[in-house]
Amino acid sequence: MTLIPEKDRPTVRAIGQLTYCNPFLEERIRLERQVLGDEFTPFDAVWHPREDVDDDNPNVLLIAERAAPLVEAIRTRLASGERATDTERGLYQDLCLYVLFYRWQVRIFEMLDRPQSGGSGHTAEFYPEFAAEAKRLLDDVGLALPAGQPPEHLFACFYQVRRAFKYTFRAMAGGSLPTARLRSQVWQSIFTHDLRRYQRSVYRNIGDVTTLITGPSGAGKELVARAIGLSRYIPFDPVKCRFRESFEESFFPLNLSALSPTLIESELFGHQRGAFTGAVADRKGWLEVCPPLGAVFLDEIGEVDASIQVKLLRVLETRTFQQLGSSEDRTFRGKVIAATNRDLAREMREGRFREDLYYRLCADTVTAPSLRDRIADSPGELSTLIWVLSSRLVGEEEAAGLAEEAESWIRDNLVPDYAWPGNVRELSQCVSNVLIHRNYRPVATEAPSAPLDRLAAEFLGAELSAEEILRRYCTLVFDRTGSYVQAAERLELDRRTVKGRVDPELLARLRESR
């Protein structure tokens, strides 16, 4: 007699594959259908938050109910001395993991909803029960957890998976295929494409891989970064029944385009007292404050000065840095996540972005789609996002009314194929304006030549001061040459004079209009 009857083997094998598959890929649907057969409930191909259904996929719950008696039947045979092949052992282990996860996921999720404070991680008072159940299903019948890992590692993996699903599923709303692809990319950034290998060993050093998030402004790149940064593996202490770090206090975002080079260095690397005017005390930067299991998010990395690029390259290559005003090397142990809305390939061709830095950033690349592309794929995407944004603004009790009001305003006042140039950020402002004023005034989008037309109109209007003319012309020449040195030669000015007069906002408009 075999340990797993032939009739049950396809089901057990499919459940084992479900245990390790990416929940946001179509493979999940195929496996669910294979397990449930006629009992399979047709569900959206894209698993996403909606107003009319709970987060739980009904097929997932039904499979968990079906897996539990299979586990108990196989365990009974093992306990009675039934011999198992290596293949059967592996199938049973995978089945046990599926059952354990769904048996304890509610309590893990409830734990996630509890606040953390003071740098302490969540306490899991129920861990001894979990460990006892894992022992009963595996150790007591002569089997170990996959890869011989202790139960606290399995518990930490479950905690990470539940956290990753929460931030990926809830934060990235929408049922379009571009949104589904985004969720699946984020899941792979967290766990890689091979969750088994991740569970065995990769979890230890995945933080050494830098993630680069690309996409248009307003598309939600920081939400992607937060999902990745807040979903890192955190070890569990089985003696104290506590996770070793707080994930809520381990994400450090910095918008590089909003700060001067000196302030960027101070925020990132820290500074010694007297390092620059206003540095009245020593200060630690994000790279020093960030714990080993945390993440620093560098938003708009395509905007940074060449001198900062060199220092960032050193951090990524050697994991070391120096505070401003200090020659002492310090070590960075966390993960770097970067984002940009610029075309870095073009920036490199034009000499504004270092190739060596780019190739240190692009080991893992995630692309956030524009709202226009998402709506083009699935017109219902707009309604879904409006409902999600409304629920965040006024709560779920009032969300339906606000969503209906916002949709009605958009339908009556905007053209059917409105491009939403500001992406989800603009849609969020639209919903907020409808909530407060019952109105929204989109900013008129400029034609590609508009920045140059505006410059010409300002010069011909003869209302600019000499300093304003110099700033605008320095910016235009620098945009055309792509080099402070070449711009200075053309203008017959000192390079520092040109650099000090380049207007970053005008420069950005000129580059976007190409």
DORO-279078 format. One line per field, with one value per residue (C-alpha): x, y negated, z; residue number from 1; residue in three letters. Coordinates in Angstrom, 3 decimals, always signed. Example, Ala and Ser with C-alpha at 12.3 -4.5 7.8 and 13.67 -1.06 7.14 Angstrom:
DORO-279078
xx	+12.300 / +13.670
yy	+4.500 / +1.060
zz	+7.800 / +7.140
n	1 / 2
res	ala / ser
END
This chain:
DORO-279078
xx	+0.000 / +1.430 / +1.515 / -0.454 / -3.159 / -2.885 / -6.255 / -5.067 / -1.654 / -2.667 / -4.516 / -1.647 / +0.879 / -1.213 / -1.675 / +2.076 / +2.635 / +0.081 / +2.067 / +5.007 / +3.433 / +3.138 / -0.489 / -0.736 / +0.092 / -2.392 / -0.698 / -2.627 / -5.979 / -4.929 / -3.829 / -6.973 / -9.126 / -7.068 / -7.585 / -11.304 / -12.634 / -16.376 / -16.306 / -14.029 / -15.648 / -14.989 / -13.069 / -11.401 / -8.280 / -6.775 / -7.027 / -7.654 / -9.586 / -13.174 / -16.152 / -18.499 / -16.341 / -14.027 / -10.289 / -10.484 / -10.607 / -13.336 / -11.273 / -8.364 / -10.567 / -12.141 / -8.729 / -7.596 / -10.644 / -9.864 / -6.157 / -6.660 / -8.161 / -5.566 / -2.801 / -4.378 / -4.882 / -1.267 / +0.006 / -1.970 / -0.342 / +3.109 / +2.452 / +1.430 / +4.792 / +3.924 / +7.095 / +7.405 / +9.467 / +11.443 / +8.843 / +6.008 / +7.884 / +8.252 / +4.588 / +3.505 / +5.800 / +4.365 / +0.824 / +1.605 / +2.906 / -0.296 / -2.437 / -0.303 / -0.347 / -4.110 / -4.709 / -2.737 / -3.066 / -5.953 / -4.002 / -0.920 / -3.017 / -4.547 / -1.026 / -0.080 / -2.895 / -1.467 / +0.779 / +4.491 / +6.458 / +9.926 / +11.624 / +10.202 / +8.783 / +5.409 / +4.912 / +3.259 / +1.912 / +0.436 / +3.780 / +4.127 / +0.805 / +2.061 / +5.358 / +3.511 / +1.257 / +4.254 / +5.927 / +2.793 / +2.464 / +6.141 / +8.584 / +6.346 / +6.232 / +9.936 / +9.920 / +11.517 / +10.430 / +11.624 / +15.397 / +15.662 / +14.721 / +13.502 / +9.831 / +10.697 / +12.044 / +8.844 / +6.854 / +8.970 / +8.321 / +4.567 / +4.711 / +6.582 / +4.215 / +1.148 / +2.771 / +3.810 / +0.299 / -1.214 / +0.955 / +0.915 / -2.789 / -4.242 / -1.881 / -1.948 / -5.612 / -6.980 / -8.063 / -6.256 / -3.545 / -0.885 / -1.734 / -1.620 / +1.794 / +2.935 / +1.816 / +3.551 / +6.772 / +6.630 / +6.085 / +9.140 / +11.184 / +10.391 / +10.702 / +12.343 / +10.598 / +11.586 / +10.047 / +11.516 / +15.047 / +14.218 / +12.981 / +16.098 / +18.778 / +18.165 / +16.217 / +19.569 / +21.076 / +18.288 / +18.730 / +22.028 / +20.091 / +19.065 / +15.591 / +14.967 / +11.363 / +10.588 / +7.419 / +5.750 / +5.293 / +2.224 / +2.002 / +2.536 / +6.251 / +6.487 / +3.658 / +5.700 / +8.789 / +6.878 / +5.462 / +8.961 / +10.614 / +7.990 / +7.926 / +11.475 / +12.250 / +12.462 / +13.800 / +11.638 / +12.936 / +11.195 / +12.255 / +10.831 / +8.053 / +8.872 / +10.132 / +13.573 / +12.743 / +9.771 / +9.033 / +6.957 / +10.027 / +12.400 / +11.439 / +13.252 / +12.050 / +14.006 / +12.911 / +16.212 / +14.729 / +13.420 / +16.835 / +20.106 / +23.225 / +24.432 / +21.109 / +20.967 / +24.379 / +23.354 / +20.101 / +21.744 / +25.195 / +24.814 / +27.225 / +29.664 / +29.209 / +30.637 / +30.657 / +28.697 / +26.858 / +24.019 / +25.527 / +25.431 / +25.489 / +26.444 / +23.653 / +23.203 / +21.898 / +19.366 / +22.119 / +23.313 / +19.905 / +18.481 / +18.642 / +20.045 / +16.521 / +15.310 / +15.264 / +16.239 / +14.096 / +15.794 / +13.008 / +13.817 / +17.356 / +17.624 / +17.738 / +20.855 / +24.072 / +27.086 / +28.978 / +26.165 / +26.059 / +29.708 / +29.032 / +25.941 / +27.974 / +30.457 / +27.648 / +26.316 / +29.752 / +31.382 / +28.487 / +30.507 / +30.107 / +31.428 / +29.560 / +30.072 / +33.080 / +34.403 / +36.943 / +35.722 / +34.135 / +30.698 / +28.767 / +25.305 / +23.548 / +20.052 / +18.442 / +18.441 / +15.292 / +15.434 / +12.867 / +12.824 / +10.438 / +13.321 / +14.579 / +17.904 / +19.123 / +18.838 / +20.315 / +23.360 / +23.736 / +23.693 / +26.205 / +23.897 / +23.738 / +26.620 / +26.511 / +28.298 / +25.673 / +22.857 / +24.218 / +24.408 / +20.764 / +19.126 / +19.674 / +15.943 / +13.706 / +9.991 / +7.918 / +4.831 / +2.295 / +0.567 / -3.087 / -3.880 / -2.478 / -4.353 / -7.692 / -7.057 / -6.646 / -9.637 / -12.140 / -13.434 / -10.044 / -11.118 / -14.169 / -12.120 / -9.506 / -12.106 / -13.737 / -10.391 / -9.386 / -12.803 / -12.592 / -9.210 / -10.598 / -13.901 / -13.927 / -15.823 / -19.212 / -19.147 / -17.008 / -19.829 / -21.516 / -18.321 / -17.237 / -20.571 / -20.333 / -16.750 / -17.541 / -20.540 / -18.483 / -15.738 / -18.283 / -20.048 / -17.018 / -14.028 / -13.609 / -14.148 / -10.490 / -9.013 / -5.332 / -4.857 / -1.353 / -0.830 / -1.730 / -3.136 / -1.873 / -4.057 / -7.048 / -6.600 / -6.645 / -9.717 / -11.618 / -10.486 / -11.635 / -15.010 / -15.348 / -14.633 / -15.845 / -17.887 / -15.592 / -12.112 / -10.078 / -7.458 / -4.265 / -4.137 / -1.444 / +1.166 / +2.059 / +5.620 / +6.841 / +5.110 / +8.194 / +10.099 / +7.044 / +6.722 / +10.406 / +10.053 / +6.950 / +8.727 / +11.722 / +9.510 / +7.368 / +10.414 / +9.313 / +12.155 / +14.977 / +18.580 / +18.972 / +15.800 / +17.009 / +20.383 / +18.759 / +16.479 / +19.200 / +21.714 / +19.083 / +18.336 / +22.015 / +22.725 / +19.730 / +21.092 / +24.705 / +24.090 / +27.318 / +28.113 / +31.580 / +30.285 / +27.515 / +30.055 / +32.292 / +29.385 / +28.180 / +31.712 / +30.924 / +32.445 / +31.141 / +30.023 / +28.066 / +26.187 / +25.542 / +24.184 / +21.715 / +20.216 / +16.503 / +15.633 / +11.888 / +12.429 / +15.058 / +12.621 / +9.934 / +12.366 / +13.459 / +9.911 / +8.854 / +11.315
yy	+0.000 / -3.433 / -6.287 / -8.585 / -6.764 / -7.205 / -8.992 / -11.664 / -12.278 / -14.905 / -16.857 / -16.663 / -17.637 / -20.617 / -21.835 / -21.581 / -23.732 / -26.244 / -26.479 / -27.985 / -29.742 / -33.490 / -34.288 / -37.024 / -34.866 / -32.878 / -29.657 / -29.963 / -29.739 / -26.660 / -24.884 / -25.846 / -24.475 / -21.277 / -20.731 / -21.584 / -20.368 / -21.040 / -22.785 / -25.518 / -28.942 / -31.214 / -34.143 / -37.169 / -36.269 / -39.255 / -38.979 / -42.519 / -44.492 / -45.216 / -46.850 / -43.885 / -40.957 / -40.084 / -39.742 / -35.983 / -33.965 / -31.346 / -28.687 / -29.174 / -28.499 / -25.462 / -24.017 / -24.493 / -22.536 / -19.771 / -19.640 / -19.153 / -15.615 / -14.595 / -15.607 / -13.706 / -10.561 / -10.543 / -11.292 / -8.347 / -6.032 / -7.363 / -6.956 / -3.338 / -2.584 / -3.032 / -3.590 / -6.638 / -7.343 / -10.577 / -11.913 / -11.136 / -12.761 / -15.940 / -15.976 / -15.476 / -18.255 / -20.700 / -19.686 / -20.257 / -23.757 / -24.656 / -23.400 / -25.088 / -28.431 / -28.583 / -27.192 / -30.049 / -32.853 / -34.587 / -34.885 / -36.068 / -38.688 / -39.842 / -40.169 / -42.340 / -44.743 / -45.348 / -48.436 / -48.098 / -50.605 / -51.317 / -49.251 / -46.005 / -43.439 / -41.763 / -39.300 / -35.990 / -34.416 / -31.581 / -30.458 / -27.461 / -26.137 / -26.601 / -24.834 / -21.963 / -21.531 / -21.541 / -18.936 / -16.760 / -16.772 / -16.276 / -15.509 / -12.976 / -10.880 / -11.090 / -13.971 / -17.392 / -20.717 / -21.391 / -21.941 / -20.905 / -24.396 / -24.908 / -25.809 / -29.419 / -29.922 / -28.554 / -30.871 / -33.841 / -32.882 / -32.718 / -36.138 / -37.532 / -35.992 / -37.374 / -40.799 / -40.790 / -39.849 / -42.592 / -45.362 / -44.064 / -43.242 / -46.152 / -48.956 / -48.253 / -48.354 / -47.558 / -44.607 / -45.324 / -43.077 / -45.835 / -46.043 / -42.258 / -42.209 / -44.895 / -42.823 / -39.722 / -41.714 / -43.015 / -39.489 / -38.292 / -41.243 / -40.103 / -36.303 / -35.833 / -33.572 / -30.457 / -30.548 / -27.160 / -28.407 / -31.636 / -29.673 / -27.484 / -30.164 / -33.295 / -35.021 / -35.618 / -37.934 / -39.138 / -42.568 / -42.914 / -43.145 / -46.697 / -47.277 / -49.971 / -51.088 / -52.930 / -54.524 / -57.906 / -60.433 / -59.721 / -56.040 / -54.774 / -54.010 / -54.752 / -52.282 / -49.653 / -50.587 / -50.418 / -46.996 / -45.664 / -47.474 / -46.511 / -42.850 / -41.793 / -38.594 / -39.139 / -36.312 / -35.071 / -34.447 / -31.261 / -31.865 / -35.390 / -34.588 / -37.842 / -38.974 / -40.498 / -43.799 / -46.045 / -46.214 / -49.392 / -51.387 / -50.063 / -51.999 / -55.285 / -57.268 / -60.217 / -62.334 / -63.324 / -65.900 / -67.989 / -68.567 / -70.290 / -68.092 / -69.064 / -68.201 / -64.905 / -63.977 / -65.002 / -63.016 / -59.931 / -59.835 / -62.038 / -64.773 / -65.852 / -69.080 / -71.975 / -70.045 / -72.889 / -76.047 / -75.076 / -71.736 / -72.532 / -68.899 / -65.435 / -63.697 / -60.144 / -59.699 / -57.168 / -54.772 / -54.550 / -54.556 / -51.889 / -48.453 / -45.419 / -44.246 / -47.707 / -49.580 / -53.060 / -54.364 / -56.853 / -58.487 / -60.387 / -59.024 / -60.232 / -63.816 / -63.572 / -65.481 / -63.620 / -63.967 / -62.204 / -59.484 / -58.680 / -58.329 / -56.195 / -53.943 / -53.405 / -52.452 / -49.859 / -48.466 / -48.368 / -48.888 / -51.670 / -55.453 / -58.422 / -61.155 / -64.722 / -66.067 / -62.621 / -60.234 / -57.220 / -54.431 / -53.294 / -50.256 / -50.076 / -46.722 / -47.377 / -47.230 / -50.052 / -50.705 / -53.465 / -55.005 / -57.339 / -58.645 / -59.484 / -57.480 / -56.442 / -55.010 / -58.476 / -60.095 / -57.830 / -58.548 / -62.272 / -61.953 / -62.896 / -59.499 / -57.149 / -53.788 / -52.037 / -53.306 / -52.200 / -48.670 / -48.554 / -49.630 / -47.441 / -43.941 / -43.922 / -46.226 / -46.828 / -48.986 / -50.831 / -51.288 / -54.580 / -55.016 / -55.516 / -52.074 / -50.458 / -51.960 / -51.089 / -47.433 / -47.414 / -50.319 / -49.127 / -49.968 / -53.591 / -52.653 / -50.312 / -52.957 / -55.618 / -53.322 / -52.496 / -56.162 / -57.077 / -54.456 / -55.813 / -59.329 / -58.811 / -55.187 / -52.251 / -53.390 / -56.563 / -55.284 / -54.165 / -57.582 / -59.522 / -57.103 / -57.495 / -61.273 / -61.331 / -58.981 / -61.051 / -64.248 / -62.653 / -61.246 / -64.616 / -66.918 / -65.108 / -63.725 / -59.928 / -59.251 / -61.744 / -60.779 / -61.410 / -62.853 / -62.923 / -59.219 / -57.839 / -60.887 / -63.100 / -60.799 / -60.981 / -64.782 / -64.669 / -62.546 / -64.839 / -67.937 / -66.365 / -65.522 / -69.106 / -71.297 / -68.928 / -70.041 / -69.471 / -71.599 / -69.607 / -71.453 / -72.035 / -69.804 / -71.545 / -70.651 / -69.354 / -72.761 / -74.711 / -75.295 / -76.847 / -78.862 / -80.156 / -81.102 / -83.005 / -84.810 / -85.785 / -87.205 / -89.100 / -90.466 / -92.444 / -92.009 / -89.774 / -91.070 / -90.526 / -87.801 / -86.019 / -86.163 / -84.740 / -81.896 / -80.915 / -81.106 / -79.176 / -76.485 / -76.324 / -76.082 / -73.449 / -71.428 / -71.559 / -70.726 / -68.338 / -69.549 / -72.423 / -72.683 / -72.949 / -75.347 / -77.558 / -77.624 / -78.572 / -81.293 / -82.473 / -82.204 / -80.334 / -76.746 / -77.425 / -80.467 / -78.348 / -75.565 / -78.017 / -79.519 / -76.407 / -76.292 / -72.635 / -73.080 / -74.657 / -72.022 / -69.241 / -70.781 / -71.135 / -67.498 / -66.168 / -68.106 / -66.317
zz	+0.000 / -0.919 / +1.553 / -0.770 / -2.775 / -6.521 / -6.695 / -4.222 / -5.737 / -8.352 / -5.659 / -3.173 / -5.845 / -6.985 / -3.397 / -2.885 / -5.959 / -4.672 / -1.449 / -3.327 / -6.308 / -6.886 / -5.869 / -8.494 / -11.513 / -13.613 / -12.496 / -9.230 / -11.033 / -12.986 / -9.810 / -7.908 / -10.723 / -10.769 / -7.023 / -6.870 / -10.198 / -10.409 / -7.038 / -8.391 / -8.045 / -11.037 / -9.639 / -11.182 / -13.119 / -11.334 / -7.556 / -6.303 / -3.653 / -4.620 / -2.981 / -3.263 / -2.071 / +0.790 / +0.269 / +0.667 / -2.504 / -1.855 / -3.625 / -1.218 / +1.803 / +0.168 / -0.695 / +2.912 / +4.079 / +1.587 / +2.474 / +6.237 / +6.101 / +3.497 / +5.921 / +8.788 / +6.694 / +5.502 / +9.019 / +10.402 / +7.868 / +8.734 / +12.461 / +11.901 / +10.302 / +6.625 / +4.615 / +2.370 / -0.710 / -0.954 / -3.372 / -0.961 / +1.890 / -0.145 / -1.148 / +2.458 / +3.697 / +1.154 / +2.081 / +5.764 / +5.025 / +3.202 / +6.074 / +8.729 / +6.926 / +6.502 / +9.983 / +11.552 / +9.030 / +10.832 / +14.070 / +12.165 / +10.376 / +13.676 / +15.042 / +12.050 / +12.908 / +16.388 / +16.626 / +17.284 / +19.319 / +20.577 / +17.892 / +19.291 / +16.905 / +17.251 / +20.083 / +19.112 / +22.299 / +20.254 / +18.813 / +21.207 / +19.845 / +16.298 / +17.060 / +18.757 / +15.710 / +13.341 / +15.558 / +15.605 / +11.816 / +10.997 / +13.816 / +15.518 / +12.355 / +11.628 / +9.155 / +9.406 / +8.007 / +4.442 / +4.234 / +7.876 / +9.048 / +12.641 / +13.238 / +14.143 / +10.616 / +9.122 / +11.404 / +10.275 / +6.620 / +7.230 / +8.908 / +5.915 / +3.352 / +5.146 / +5.404 / +1.747 / +0.651 / +2.796 / +1.349 / -2.213 / -2.367 / -0.419 / -1.477 / -5.221 / -6.063 / -9.498 / -11.594 / -14.870 / -16.264 / -15.939 / -12.226 / -11.906 / -13.543 / -11.123 / -8.119 / -9.455 / -10.009 / -6.447 / -5.112 / -7.018 / -5.751 / -2.221 / -2.621 / -6.072 / -8.603 / -6.598 / -3.126 / -2.218 / -2.779 / -0.975 / +2.039 / +2.054 / +1.862 / -0.208 / +2.599 / +4.330 / +1.695 / -0.605 / +0.991 / -0.859 / -4.140 / -5.030 / -6.482 / -9.114 / -9.646 / -12.873 / -14.187 / -14.699 / -11.918 / -9.791 / -10.774 / -7.217 / -7.125 / -3.413 / -2.710 / -4.538 / -2.541 / +0.751 / -0.103 / -0.769 / +2.128 / +4.731 / +3.662 / +4.453 / +6.359 / +10.137 / +12.359 / +15.215 / +18.747 / +19.980 / +23.601 / +23.864 / +21.334 / +19.604 / +16.208 / +16.447 / +14.724 / +14.039 / +10.323 / +10.751 / +11.788 / +9.147 / +5.994 / +5.362 / +2.311 / +0.923 / -2.054 / -3.636 / -6.024 / -3.120 / -1.491 / -2.298 / -2.660 / +0.822 / +2.428 / +0.519 / +1.889 / +5.398 / +5.264 / +3.781 / +5.317 / +8.400 / +9.428 / +12.096 / +13.976 / +11.956 / +8.661 / +7.041 / +8.030 / +10.330 / +11.406 / +15.134 / +16.311 / +15.128 / +13.211 / +11.982 / +8.427 / +7.132 / +6.049 / +9.635 / +11.297 / +8.968 / +10.657 / +8.795 / +7.943 / +6.928 / +3.619 / +2.430 / -0.429 / -2.767 / -4.741 / -7.942 / -8.092 / -11.682 / -10.382 / -8.213 / -8.780 / -10.183 / -6.888 / -5.032 / -7.683 / -6.943 / -3.219 / -3.784 / -6.060 / -3.243 / -0.855 / -3.300 / -4.146 / -0.705 / +1.716 / +3.347 / +3.606 / +5.535 / +7.360 / +6.160 / +8.022 / +8.939 / +7.401 / +9.387 / +7.325 / +8.472 / +7.296 / +5.754 / +6.213 / +4.878 / +1.438 / -1.113 / -3.152 / -5.770 / -8.095 / -11.063 / -13.688 / -16.018 / -18.975 / -17.456 / -20.761 / -22.303 / -19.207 / -19.524 / -23.256 / -22.535 / -19.700 / -16.841 / -15.135 / -14.435 / -16.191 / -13.330 / -10.870 / -13.158 / -13.383 / -9.591 / -9.370 / -11.997 / -10.572 / -9.811 / -11.846 / -11.306 / -13.669 / -12.422 / -15.255 / -16.013 / -15.080 / -18.753 / -19.628 / -16.760 / -17.815 / -21.473 / -20.484 / -18.127 / -18.132 / -14.755 / -13.256 / -12.841 / -10.767 / -8.596 / -7.879 / -7.161 / -4.605 / -2.955 / -2.802 / -1.440 / +1.294 / +2.356 / +2.499 / +4.295 / +5.462 / +4.019 / +5.379 / +3.263 / +0.416 / -1.883 / -1.833 / -2.480 / -5.207 / -7.003 / -6.742 / -8.049 / -10.951 / -11.895 / -11.907 / -14.022 / -16.480 / -16.871 / -16.971 / -18.467 / -21.960 / -22.132 / -22.950 / -20.487 / -20.176 / -16.421 / -16.914 / -13.149 / -12.915 / -9.628 / -7.741 / -9.928 / -9.534 / -5.763 / -5.917 / -8.130 / -5.591 / -2.756 / -4.658 / -5.384 / -1.689 / -0.616 / -3.490 / -5.663 / -8.459 / -9.892 / -12.263 / -14.179 / -14.996 / -18.756 / -20.229 / -22.312 / -25.866 / -26.298 / -27.484 / -24.679 / -22.454 / -25.373 / -26.416 / -22.866 / -22.779 / -26.039 / -24.774 / -21.558 / -23.460 / -25.945 / -23.127 / -21.884 / -18.245 / -16.995 / -14.829 / -15.928 / -13.293 / -14.490 / -18.092 / -17.060 / -15.089 / -17.953 / -20.598 / -18.482 / -18.007 / -21.743 / -22.726 / -20.066 / -21.310 / -24.875 / -23.982 / -21.057 / -19.420 / -17.052 / -18.597 / -22.169 / -21.135 / -19.357 / -22.453 / -24.707 / -22.319 / -21.491 / -17.800 / -14.887 / -14.532 / -10.942 / -12.084 / -14.627 / -12.135 / -9.569 / -12.029 / -13.598 / -12.705 / -11.851 / -12.515 / -15.929 / -16.738 / -15.902 / -18.148 / -21.022 / -20.733 / -20.432 / -23.556 / -25.848
n	1 / 2 / 3 / 4 / 5 / 6 / 7 / 8 / 9 / 10 / 11 / 12 / 13 / 14 / 15 / 16 / 17 / 18 / 19 / 20 / 21 / 22 / 23 / 24 / 25 / 26 / 27 / 28 / 29 / 30 / 31 / 32 / 33 / 34 / 35 / 36 / 37 / 38 / 39 / 40 / 41 / 42 / 43 / 44 / 45 / 46 / 47 / 48 / 49 / 50 / 51 / 52 / 53 / 54 / 55 / 56 / 57 / 58 / 59 / 60 / 61 / 62 / 63 / 64 / 65 / 66 / 67 / 68 / 69 / 70 / 71 / 72 / 73 / 74 / 75 / 76 / 77 / 78 / 79 / 80 / 81 / 82 / 83 / 84 / 85 / 86 / 87 / 88 / 89 / 90 / 91 / 92 / 93 / 94 / 95 / 96 / 97 / 98 / 99 / 100 / 101 / 102 / 103 / 104 / 105 / 106 / 107 / 108 / 109 / 110 / 111 / 112 / 113 / 114 / 115 / 116 / 117 / 118 / 119 / 120 / 121 / 122 / 123 / 124 / 125 / 126 / 127 / 128 / 129 / 130 / 131 / 132 / 133 / 134 / 135 / 136 / 137 / 138 / 139 / 140 / 141 / 142 / 143 / 144 / 145 / 146 / 147 / 148 / 149 / 150 / 151 / 152 / 153 / 154 / 155 / 156 / 157 / 158 / 159 / 160 / 161 / 162 / 163 / 164 / 165 / 166 / 167 / 168 / 169 / 170 / 171 / 172 / 173 / 174 / 175 / 176 / 177 / 178 / 179 / 180 / 181 / 182 / 183 / 184 / 185 / 186 / 187 / 188 / 189 / 190 / 191 / 192 / 193 / 194 / 195 / 196 / 197 / 198 / 199 / 200 / 201 / 202 / 203 / 204 / 205 / 206 / 207 / 208 / 209 / 210 / 211 / 212 / 213 / 214 / 215 / 216 / 217 / 218 / 219 / 220 / 221 / 222 / 223 / 224 / 225 / 226 / 227 / 228 / 229 / 230 / 231 / 232 / 233 / 234 / 235 / 236 / 237 / 238 / 239 / 240 / 241 / 242 / 243 / 244 / 245 / 246 / 247 / 248 / 249 / 250 / 251 / 252 / 253 / 254 / 255 / 256 / 257 / 258 / 259 / 260 / 261 / 262 / 263 / 264 / 265 / 266 / 267 / 268 / 269 / 270 / 271 / 272 / 273 / 274 / 275 / 276 / 277 / 278 / 279 / 280 / 281 / 282 / 283 / 284 / 285 / 286 / 287 / 288 / 289 / 290 / 291 / 292 / 293 / 294 / 295 / 296 / 297 / 298 / 299 / 300 / 301 / 302 / 303 / 304 / 305 / 306 / 307 / 308 / 309 / 310 / 311 / 312 / 313 / 314 / 315 / 316 / 317 / 318 / 319 / 320 / 321 / 322 / 323 / 324 / 325 / 326 / 327 / 328 / 329 / 330 / 331 / 332 / 333 / 334 / 335 / 336 / 337 / 338 / 339 / 340 / 341 / 342 / 343 / 344 / 345 / 346 / 347 / 348 / 349 / 350 / 351 / 352 / 353 / 354 / 355 / 356 / 357 / 358 / 359 / 360 / 361 / 362 / 363 / 364 / 365 / 366 / 367 / 368 / 369 / 370 / 371 / 372 / 373 / 374 / 375 / 376 / 377 / 378 / 379 / 380 / 381 / 382 / 383 / 384 / 385 / 386 / 387 / 388 / 389 / 390 / 391 / 392 / 393 / 394 / 395 / 396 / 397 / 398 / 399 / 400 / 401 / 402 / 403 / 404 / 405 / 406 / 407 / 408 / 409 / 410 / 411 / 412 / 413 / 414 / 415 / 416 / 417 / 418 / 419 / 420 / 421 / 422 / 423 / 424 / 425 / 426 / 427 / 428 / 429 / 430 / 431 / 432 / 433 / 434 / 435 / 436 / 437 / 438 / 439 / 440 / 441 / 442 / 443 / 444 / 445 / 446 / 447 / 448 / 449 / 450 / 451 / 452 / 453 / 454 / 455 / 456 / 457 / 458 / 459 / 460 / 461 / 462 / 463 / 464 / 465 / 466 / 467 / 468 / 469 / 470 / 471 / 472 / 473 / 474 / 475 / 476 / 477 / 478 / 479 / 480 / 481 / 482 / 483 / 484 / 485 / 486 / 487 / 488 / 489 / 490 / 491 / 492 / 493 / 494 / 495 / 496 / 497 / 498 / 499 / 500 / 501 / 502 / 503 / 504 / 505 / 506 / 507 / 508 / 509 / 510 / 511 / 512 / 513 / 514
res	met / thr / leu / ile / pro / glu / lys / asp / arg / pro / thr / val / arg / ala / ile / gly / gln / leu / thr / tyr / cys / asn / pro / phe / leu / glu / glu / arg / ile / arg / leu / glu / arg / gln / val / leu / gly / asp / glu / phe / thr / pro / phe / asp / ala / val / trp / his / pro / arg / glu / asp / val / asp / asp / asp / asn / pro / asn / val / leu / leu / ile / ala / glu / arg / ala / ala / pro / leu / val / glu / ala / ile / arg / thr / arg / leu / ala / ser / gly / glu / arg / ala / thr / asp / thr / glu / arg / gly / leu / tyr / gln / asp / leu / cys / leu / tyr / val / leu / phe / tyr / arg / trp / gln / val / arg / ile / phe / glu / met / leu / asp / arg / pro / gln / ser / gly / gly / ser / gly / his / thr / ala / glu / phe / tyr / pro / glu / phe / ala / ala / glu / ala / lys / arg / leu / leu / asp / asp / val / gly / leu / ala / leu / pro / ala / gly / gln / pro / pro / glu / his / leu / phe / ala / cys / phe / tyr / gln / val / arg / arg / ala / phe / lys / tyr / thr / phe / arg / ala / met / ala / gly / gly / ser / leu / pro / thr / ala / arg / leu / arg / ser / gln / val / trp / gln / ser / ile / phe / thr / his / asp / leu / arg / arg / tyr / gln / arg / ser / val / tyr / arg / asn / ile / gly / asp / val / thr / thr / leu / ile / thr / gly / pro / ser / gly / ala / gly / lys / glu / leu / val / ala / arg / ala / ile / gly / leu / ser / arg / tyr / ile / pro / phe / asp / pro / val / lys / cys / arg / phe / arg / glu / ser / phe / glu / glu / ser / phe / phe / pro / leu / asn / leu / ser / ala / leu / ser / pro / thr / leu / ile / glu / ser / glu / leu / phe / gly / his / gln / arg / gly / ala / phe / thr / gly / ala / val / ala / asp / arg / lys / gly / trp / leu / glu / val / cys / pro / pro / leu / gly / ala / val / phe / leu / asp / glu / ile / gly / glu / val / asp / ala / ser / ile / gln / val / lys / leu / leu / arg / val / leu / glu / thr / arg / thr / phe / gln / gln / leu / gly / ser / ser / glu / asp / arg / thr / phe / arg / gly / lys / val / ile / ala / ala / thr / asn / arg / asp / leu / ala / arg / glu / met / arg / glu / gly / arg / phe / arg / glu / asp / leu / tyr / tyr / arg / leu / cys / ala / asp / thr / val / thr / ala / pro / ser / leu / arg / asp / arg / ile / ala / asp / ser / pro / gly / glu / leu / ser / thr / leu / ile / trp / val / leu / ser / ser / arg / leu / val / gly / glu / glu / glu / ala / ala / gly / leu / ala / glu / glu / ala / glu / ser / trp / ile / arg / asp / asn / leu / val / pro / asp / tyr / ala / trp / pro / gly / asn / val / arg / glu / leu / ser / gln / cys / val / ser / asn / val / leu / ile / his / arg / asn / tyr / arg / pro / val / ala / thr / glu / ala / pro / ser / ala / pro / leu / asp / arg / leu / ala / ala / glu / phe / leu / gly / ala / glu / leu / ser / ala / glu / glu / ile / leu / arg / arg / tyr / cys / thr / leu / val / phe / asp / arg / thr / gly / ser / tyr / val / gln / ala / ala / glu / arg / leu / glu / leu / asp / arg / arg / thr / val / lys / gly / arg / val / asp / pro / glu / leu / leu / ala / arg / leu / arg / glu / ser / arg
END
